[in-house]
Amino acid sequence: MPNRDHLELQADAKELIAENGATMQLYKETTTGPSYDPVSTAVTQGVVAVRSKFSAFEVGDGSRIKSTDIKLLLDSDHDPRGYSKVIDGSNEYQIIDVVIVQPGDVVMLYKIQARL
């Protein structure tokens, strides 16, 4: 059974992201049909995410996180794993990494590392 405090924190994260976030789209392409005649289809999912920056400590030497990368916070209702891009207005960001914030059994939120 999930911890009550974790459920409350999850609800708080959802509320804060909804209040302070911006509407974006998660994007991926799926391929169906036979290998000799595949059909690619774009799949999008509307989400609300909070834009943030990585700290100098997180960027470190720039080998894993670039100084131009952005951090997006996404509530636990929308799992971004399996998506390749985030579309934010006219900007398309590649999803580089997804970190799941999950103490115990409850997913609080997702942190996305995204790059232009």
C-alpha positions as CSV (number, residue, x, y, z in Angstrom):
1,M,0.0,0.0,0.0
2,P,1.4,3.4,-1.0
3,N,2.7,5.7,1.7
4,R,0.1,8.5,2.5
5,D,2.8,11.2,2.6
6,H,4.0,10.1,-0.8
7,L,0.5,10.3,-2.2
8,E,0.1,13.8,-0.8
9,L,3.5,14.9,-2.3
10,Q,2.4,13.5,-5.6
11,A,-0.8,15.5,-5.5
12,D,1.2,18.6,-4.6
13,A,3.5,18.1,-7.5
14,K,0.6,17.7,-9.9
15,E,-1.0,20.9,-8.6
16,L,2.2,23.0,-8.8
17,I,3.1,21.8,-12.3
18,A,-0.5,22.5,-13.5
19,E,-0.4,26.0,-12.0
20,N,3.1,26.9,-13.1
21,G,3.7,24.9,-16.3
22,A,3.3,25.5,-20.0
23,T,1.4,23.3,-22.5
24,M,3.7,21.1,-24.6
25,Q,3.6,18.0,-26.7
26,L,5.4,14.7,-26.2
27,Y,6.2,13.2,-29.7
28,K,7.2,9.9,-31.1
29,E,6.9,8.0,-34.3
30,T,5.6,4.5,-34.5
31,T,6.1,2.1,-37.5
32,T,3.5,-0.4,-38.5
33,G,3.0,-2.6,-41.5
34,P,5.3,-5.1,-43.2
35,S,9.1,-4.4,-43.3
36,Y,8.9,-4.0,-47.1
37,D,6.3,-1.3,-46.9
38,P,6.4,0.3,-43.4
39,V,4.1,3.1,-42.4
40,S,5.3,5.7,-39.9
41,T,2.8,7.5,-37.8
42,A,3.4,10.5,-35.5
43,V,2.0,10.1,-32.0
44,T,1.7,13.2,-29.8
45,Q,0.4,13.6,-26.2
46,G,-0.4,17.0,-24.7
47,V,1.2,17.7,-21.4
48,V,1.9,20.5,-19.0
49,A,5.5,20.8,-17.9
50,V,7.6,23.3,-15.9
51,R,10.7,24.6,-17.6
52,S,13.9,24.8,-15.6
53,K,17.6,25.0,-16.0
54,F,20.3,22.7,-14.8
55,S,22.6,24.0,-12.2
56,A,26.3,24.5,-12.8
57,F,26.9,21.5,-10.4
58,E,24.6,19.3,-12.6
59,V,26.3,20.4,-15.8
60,G,29.7,19.7,-14.4
61,D,32.2,19.3,-17.2
62,G,29.5,19.4,-19.9
63,S,30.1,15.8,-21.0
64,R,26.6,14.5,-20.1
65,I,24.5,17.6,-19.6
66,K,25.2,20.6,-21.9
67,S,24.8,24.1,-20.6
68,T,22.1,24.7,-23.2
69,D,20.0,21.7,-22.1
70,I,16.8,22.4,-20.3
71,K,15.1,20.5,-17.5
72,L,11.4,19.8,-17.7
73,L,9.3,18.7,-14.8
74,L,6.3,16.6,-15.7
75,D,3.6,15.2,-13.4
76,S,3.2,11.5,-12.8
77,D,0.2,11.2,-15.1
78,H,2.3,11.4,-18.2
79,D,5.2,9.0,-18.6
80,P,7.6,10.4,-21.1
81,R,9.6,7.3,-21.5
82,G,9.3,6.0,-25.1
83,Y,8.9,9.5,-26.5
84,S,11.7,11.0,-28.5
85,K,10.9,14.7,-28.5
86,V,9.2,17.5,-26.6
87,I,7.6,20.2,-28.7
88,D,7.4,23.5,-26.9
89,G,5.8,26.1,-29.2
90,S,8.1,26.3,-32.2
91,N,11.0,24.5,-30.4
92,E,11.6,20.8,-30.8
93,Y,13.8,19.3,-28.1
94,Q,15.3,15.8,-28.2
95,I,14.7,13.9,-25.0
96,I,18.1,12.9,-23.8
97,D,17.3,11.4,-20.4
98,V,14.3,10.8,-18.1
99,V,14.7,10.6,-14.4
100,I,11.8,9.2,-12.4
101,V,11.4,10.7,-8.9
102,Q,9.9,7.8,-7.0
103,P,10.4,7.3,-3.4
104,G,8.8,3.9,-2.6
105,D,5.8,2.9,-4.7
106,V,4.6,6.3,-5.8
107,V,5.9,8.2,-8.8
108,M,6.1,11.8,-7.8
109,L,7.1,13.3,-11.2
110,Y,9.5,12.9,-14.1
111,K,12.5,15.1,-14.8
112,I,13.3,15.3,-18.5
113,Q,16.7,16.4,-19.9
114,A,16.0,18.0,-23.3
115,R,18.2,19.4,-26.0
116,L,17.6,21.6,-29.0
